[in-house]
Structure formats: structure tokens, C-alpha cells
Amino acid sequence: MKKVTVFVLCWMMVCANAQSFKLYEVVDGAEGDEIQNGTTLIDTCEEYASQIIGELGAVVENASSESKMVVCEREIIHLEEGAMTEFCWNSCWGMEVFIDSMRMEANAKTAVGEFATHYTAPAVAGSSIVRYVFYDRENRDDSVSVIFEYFAPEGTSVPAYTLSASLSVFPNPTREQLRIFNYELREGSTIEIYDVVGRKLLSVESLKSTETTIDVRHLAKGMYFLKVGNQVVRFVKE
């Protein structure tokens, strides 16, 4: 009888300590290899518009046999001066948010969805480190974590144009429409949108002077750069 009791207690302890969640790399938009708990992933950042730009992500999976509400928590281990991070998972959150308030429901044996982070810093060499922890709302110890290191190598230089204070967009973040304001904007001015690695995704002409509106519903969630002439502004698509 004692042996049975010990076996049952041990089984209960194993189940109680079982890890419900798994993380997988994102490779070319698809799920890649599993990320072991506590692993550090390093992104050698790109330079764009006088900024260091980094982007890392993961697919979060509920590997347990029951549905769970998953919470994401950000812990900044080290941040270079002037650097900023945001994370997108159901919604996008800036520097002021450390715990995702829009918890994701994860069905049993199902991927919750793709989690993405975006990093910007002044165009100087350095490294920032941020840990993300995903856990069961009912049990903080049932968790999995990944550390993202954003690395800018020596020799980083500043390109010809910088982020502009006179060019503004609203709303930011946005879901559908993006209104653009700039006193130098003229009818026929070229408006371009780039992703964080510098790929041009959109090029349109302004239909008005000073203010115009463009549709960005086709863009995936994440951070982008809008360019008018030599002026650049950053925005987030939710």
C-alpha cells in the first residue's frame, strides 16, 4: 500500500511540474526547430535610417492536454542607451508594458500563434538583452522562456537620412488607415514604406498637400518605416 501511495505522489509531482509550453523558431515565416527553455537567440541587427533595427520571434505552443490562458512577460536584462523594444502577440506593446494584458487562450496540443519582437537603438555598436517568459495564468511556475540578444557590430555607421520630427503619422499603432502629416508634403510626393530589414513594400504618390491617408491593412503585424523624401518616421501595424 505504501508503494502505491509513493507512486501516486511521485506521479502527481511529475504532472504538477510538467512544462506545458514549447517554443519554436520562425524560419521564413514558418515554424522551425524547437527552442529549448532558457535558450539565447542572437540577432545581428541591420542599420536603417540612423537606427539599429532588430527583429526576433517565436511560435508558442501549448503542448499540454488541456486549454490554458497564456501570459507573456518581458524582463529587460540590459538595454543600450536610447534603445527601445516592443513585442507583438495578439496586440503590440511598447516600452511601458512588461506583462501582456491581452492573454492568449491556447487550446490543447495547439500553437498559440507567432510572437514577434522589434528592437531599435541609435546607430552605435552594442548589445541589448531581453528575456520573454510565457506562463500559465493559473500557475506562474508552468513556464517557458527565451532570451533575445540584439547585437550591433563594430563599424556601424550613420546613413544619409534620419528619423524626422516634422513628419508624423496617426494613429500609431494602426490597424487599417495611416494618416500622414508634413508641411513639406505636396500632391504627387512619393511615400514609401519599408520593413525592418530595409525592403520596400509600398510606394504611392500623395493625393493631397500637407496631409494624406494610405491603406496599410495588407501589412503584417510589426514595425515599419515610412519615408517621404529624406524624412523617415517609424510606425507599428497591429
Secondary structure as GFF3:
##gff-version 3
##sequence-region A 1 238
A	DSSP	alpha_helix	2	17	.	.	.	ID=ss1
A	DSSP	beta_strand	21	27	.	.	.	ID=ss2
A	DSSP	beta_strand	30	35	.	.	.	ID=ss3
A	DSSP	beta_strand	39	44	.	.	.	ID=ss4
A	DSSP	beta_strand	46	48	.	.	.	ID=ss5
A	DSSP	beta_strand	51	62	.	.	.	ID=ss6
A	DSSP	beta_strand	68	78	.	.	.	ID=ss7
A	DSSP	beta_strand	84	88	.	.	.	ID=ss8
A	DSSP	beta_strand	92	93	.	.	.	ID=ss9
A	DSSP	beta_strand	104	106	.	.	.	ID=ss10
A	DSSP	beta_strand	110	122	.	.	.	ID=ss11
A	DSSP	beta_strand	126	136	.	.	.	ID=ss12
A	DSSP	beta_strand	139	152	.	.	.	ID=ss13
A	DSSP	beta_strand	162	163	.	.	.	ID=ss14
A	DSSP	beta_strand	168	170	.	.	.	ID=ss15
A	DSSP	beta_strand	177	181	.	.	.	ID=ss16
A	DSSP	beta_strand	190	194	.	.	.	ID=ss17
A	DSSP	beta_strand	200	205	.	.	.	ID=ss18
A	DSSP	beta_strand	211	215	.	.	.	ID=ss19
A	DSSP	beta_strand	222	228	.	.	.	ID=ss20
A	DSSP	beta_strand	231	237	.	.	.	ID=ss21
###
